[in-house]
Amino acid sequence: MPATSPIILHHFDESPFSEKVRVVFGLKDIAWTSVRISRIMPRPDLMPMTGGYRRTPVMQIGADIYCDTQCILRELQRRFPEPTLFPAGNQGIAWATAMWTDRSFFQNTVNLVFGSLADKVPQEFIADREKLRGARFDVAAMKAAIPQMRDQFRAHLQWIETQLGAGQKWMSGDRAGLCDVHAYMNVWYVRQNLPDADGMLAEFGSVRGWETRMRAIGHGHRSEMSTSAALDIAAAATPQTAIMADPNDPNGRKPGDRVEVMPDDYGKVKVAGEIVALSPQHIAIRRHDPRAGEVVVHFPRAGFLVLPA
Ligand SMILES: N[C@@H](CCC(=O)N[C@@H](CS)C(=O)NCC(=O)O)C(=O)O
C-alpha cells in the first residue's frame, strides 16, 4: 500500500477511549479520517477487519488494524514522533499510566456516568454492554453506588491536582503529553455526561484550568468516511507490517505460530491468526477474511492474553 493510506479511526463521538486518540491527533496536528461506528454491535463492516475484536476505538492504516488505545497511540508516536508524547521523558511511567486511567479510574467513572443516567440508558445498550462484560450491567446498583463513586472519583482527581502542583500547566511538565491524554479521558467523559461536573471539579482549580487547556488542543484535521469505504480500503491494501521475532519471548513464540489473542478484562473475543511480529509491548497477527482480504491485526501485550490456537 502506498504511504498515502489514510489514518482511519473507527470510533463514535461519545467514546472516551476514542477521545484519547482524537486528542493525540490534535497534539500532533494529524489529518485523519473518521469512520463513525455504531455504539452497539453489530458492526458488520468492522468485524471482518478486526476478526471479532469489538472494543472501541480501532485504527486502520490500509490493511493494518490497530486494536486498543495502547497500541494505537504507540503506532501514532512511531509514525509521527514530533511533537513527542513525552516532552519531559518519563516514557515508562507515561505508558504505564494507562493501567490506572483505563482500569480503576475508568471503571469508577463509567459507574458514575451510568449510575447518574440510570433510567435514561436504553435497554438495547444495557443488553450490549452485558454481553461485552460477561456480567450484569446493573444501572440501579450503579445508581446506589454513586456516593462511593463520587468519593473515589474525587481521589483520582486529587492525584491529577497534585501532579499539576502550583502553576504547572500539564501533568507531563511544560507541554502536554501522554499522561495528560490518559487522565483527561475520564474528566472529559464526566464533563460530557454529568450536569454537576462543575460541582465535582470545583475544589480542584488546577484540574479545571488543565481541562480547559486540554479541550483547546482540539482533534487535528478530521474528515468523514463510511464503514464500507474503509472496508474497501483494507481489501485493496496489503499489510505493511514487517516480520519481527522476539528472542526473549518468555513462551518461545515466534513468527508463523498460530495463536488467539483477546483482552483479559472485558470484550473477551478471541481473534485467531498467525504471528507476524512480536515484542514486549506488541503482537501482530495475520488473518484472512473473505471481505477484508489479508489483514494484520495489532494488539498490546499488557492486559491481553495470547493463547496457542
Ligand atoms: N483498553 C481499551 C478499552 C476500550 C473500551 O473499553 N472502549 C469502550 C468504548 S469507549 C468499548 O469498547 N465499549 C464497547 C464497545 O464499543 O463495543 C482501549 O484502550 O482501547
PDBQT file of the ligand as one rigid body, heavy atoms in Angstrom, charges set to zero:
ROOT
HETATM    1  N1  LIG A 401      -8.467  -0.911  26.715  1.00  0.00    +0.000 N 
HETATM    2  C1  LIG A 401      -9.310  -0.472  25.621  1.00  0.00    +0.000 C 
HETATM    3  C2  LIG A 401     -10.681  -0.085  26.164  1.00  0.00    +0.000 C 
HETATM    4  C3  LIG A 401     -11.650   0.409  25.124  1.00  0.00    +0.000 C 
HETATM    5  C4  LIG A 401     -13.077   0.477  25.622  1.00  0.00    +0.000 C 
HETATM    6  O1  LIG A 401     -13.449  -0.060  26.665  1.00  0.00    +0.000 OA
HETATM    7  N2  LIG A 401     -13.906   1.178  24.856  1.00  0.00    +0.000 N 
HETATM    8  C5  LIG A 401     -15.320   1.194  25.120  1.00  0.00    +0.000 C 
HETATM    9  C6  LIG A 401     -15.961   2.395  24.434  1.00  0.00    +0.000 C 
HETATM   10  S1  LIG A 401     -15.256   3.922  24.957  1.00  0.00    +0.000 SA
HETATM   11  C7  LIG A 401     -15.938  -0.004  24.475  1.00  0.00    +0.000 C 
HETATM   12  O2  LIG A 401     -15.254  -0.745  23.798  1.00  0.00    +0.000 OA
HETATM   13  N3  LIG A 401     -17.215  -0.215  24.619  1.00  0.00    +0.000 N 
HETATM   14  C8  LIG A 401     -17.839  -1.328  23.973  1.00  0.00    +0.000 C 
HETATM   15  C9  LIG A 401     -17.964  -1.180  22.504  1.00  0.00    +0.000 C 
HETATM   16  O3  LIG A 401     -17.736  -0.088  21.957  1.00  0.00    +0.000 OA
HETATM   17  O4  LIG A 401     -18.355  -2.150  21.876  1.00  0.00    +0.000 OA
HETATM   18  C10 LIG A 401      -8.609   0.668  24.903  1.00  0.00    +0.000 C 
HETATM   19  O5  LIG A 401      -7.701   1.271  25.487  1.00  0.00    +0.000 OA
HETATM   20  O6  LIG A 401      -8.904   0.900  23.719  1.00  0.00    +0.000 OA
ENDROOT
TORSDOF 0
